Each structure stands twice: as C-alpha cells, then as structure tokens.
Amino acid sequence: QVQVVESGGGLVEPGGSVRLSCTVSKSISSIYQMSWFRQAPGLERELVAAICRGGTTHYAGTVEGRVTISRDITKNTVALQMNRVAHDDTAVYYCNAHDVDYDYWGQGVQVTVSP
C-alpha cells in the first residue's frame, strides 16, 4: 500500500499563484509516473501534469506554460506550481502514483479561484 497525501490549495485570487505538494510513502524514484489530476464540479477528472520516473514531464494543453510539476526525490514529494490562475482552475486536485500493477490516489485538495 502506498500512501499519497496532498497539501496546499485554498482560495486564490485570479491571476495569482498556488503551490500544491504531494507526499508519498514510497520512494518516488521507483514509481513509473507521478501525476496531478483535477476534477471540477460536474466534470470528469482530468490530467493536469505528470512526471515520469526518468524525469520527463507532460502537461495538459490547457495549463502548459503556466504550470510546473517538479519532484524532490530525497523527500518523496511532488509539487505542482500553478501561476496566472483563472476561474477554470477551480477544482479538487488529486495526486496519483501509477505503476504497472497499481494506482494510488490522495484524498484531494480544493483550489478555488475567486476575487
């Protein structure tokens, strides 16, 4: 069992920045892919950004250029830095640990973009 715990989030003004963090109970250097997903009310969960074991990153087209996913292997944490946020970024953000034989999710953190 892998524990995945998100932190950060909250209320953010439009145009502002927010940083989310994900702490994993397993060495993230051994996990095939760590990702951030989000789910807005009434919509399906969608991928925001991912970082693979080798360090390659992937971003959804809707956030590319203003979102950065990063990791600290020494602390087993994965961060999501979001800049220039807008109302459409309002959602519950989930951290995911994925490998061949498992998928583990955190409980999610709320990000609300509002004046």
C-alpha positions in Angstrom: 0.0 0.0 0.0 1.3 3.4 -1.0 0.1 6.5 0.9 -0.4 9.6 -1.1 -1.2 12.9 0.8 -1.8 16.3 -0.8 -1.4 19.6 0.8 -1.7 23.2 -0.2 -4.5 24.8 -2.1 -7.2 27.0 -0.8 -8.6 30.3 -2.0 -6.6 32.1 -4.7 -7.3 35.3 -6.5 -7.4 35.4 -10.3 -4.0 35.9 -11.7 -2.3 34.7 -8.6 -0.3 31.6 -7.9 -0.7 28.4 -5.8 1.6 25.6 -5.0 0.4 22.1 -4.2 2.5 19.4 -2.6 2.2 15.6 -2.6 4.0 13.4 -0.1 4.4 9.7 -1.0 5.2 6.9 1.4 7.3 5.1 -1.2 10.4 6.2 -2.9 9.1 8.2 -5.9 12.2 7.4 -7.9 10.9 3.8 -8.2 7.4 4.8 -9.3 6.7 4.9 -13.0 4.7 8.1 -13.1 3.5 10.7 -10.6 0.7 12.9 -11.7 -1.6 15.7 -10.7 -5.3 15.4 -11.8 -8.1 17.7 -11.1 -11.9 17.5 -11.1 -14.2 20.5 -11.3 -17.9 20.2 -10.3 -19.9 18.3 -12.9 -16.9 17.4 -14.9 -14.7 14.3 -15.3 -11.3 14.1 -13.6 -8.6 15.3 -16.0 -4.8 15.1 -16.1 -3.0 18.3 -15.3 0.6 17.3 -15.3 2.8 14.2 -15.0 6.4 13.4 -14.3 7.8 10.1 -15.2 10.5 8.1 -13.4 13.2 9.3 -15.7 12.2 13.0 -15.2 10.2 13.6 -18.3 7.2 15.9 -17.8 3.9 16.2 -19.6 1.3 18.9 -19.4 -2.3 19.3 -20.4 -2.7 21.8 -23.2 -5.0 24.0 -21.0 -2.2 24.6 -18.4 1.0 24.4 -20.4 3.2 27.4 -19.9 1.8 28.4 -16.6 2.1 25.1 -14.6 5.2 23.3 -13.5 5.4 19.8 -12.0 8.5 19.0 -10.0 9.8 16.4 -7.6 12.2 16.1 -4.7 13.4 12.5 -4.6 15.1 13.0 -1.3 11.8 13.9 0.3 9.5 11.8 -1.8 7.4 14.8 -2.7 5.9 16.0 -5.9 4.9 19.7 -6.3 2.5 21.5 -8.7 3.2 25.2 -9.2 0.3 27.0 -10.9 0.7 30.6 -12.0 -1.8 33.1 -13.5 -4.7 31.0 -12.2 -8.2 31.6 -13.5 -11.7 30.6 -12.6 -11.4 27.5 -14.8 -8.7 26.2 -12.5 -11.1 25.9 -9.6 -11.3 22.2 -8.8 -10.3 19.4 -6.4 -6.7 18.5 -7.2 -5.5 14.9 -6.8 -2.1 13.4 -6.7 -1.6 10.0 -8.3 1.1 7.4 -8.1 1.0 5.0 -11.0 2.9 1.9 -11.9 2.3 -1.3 -13.8 0.4 -3.0 -11.0 -1.1 -0.1 -9.0 -2.7 3.2 -9.0 -2.8 5.2 -5.7 -4.7 8.4 -5.1 -4.6 11.0 -2.5 -7.7 12.4 -0.9 -7.6 15.6 -2.9 -7.2 19.3 -2.1 -9.5 22.1 -3.1 -8.3 25.0 -5.1 -10.8 27.8 -5.5 -10.0 30.8 -7.7 -12.1 33.8 -6.7 -11.7 37.5 -6.2 
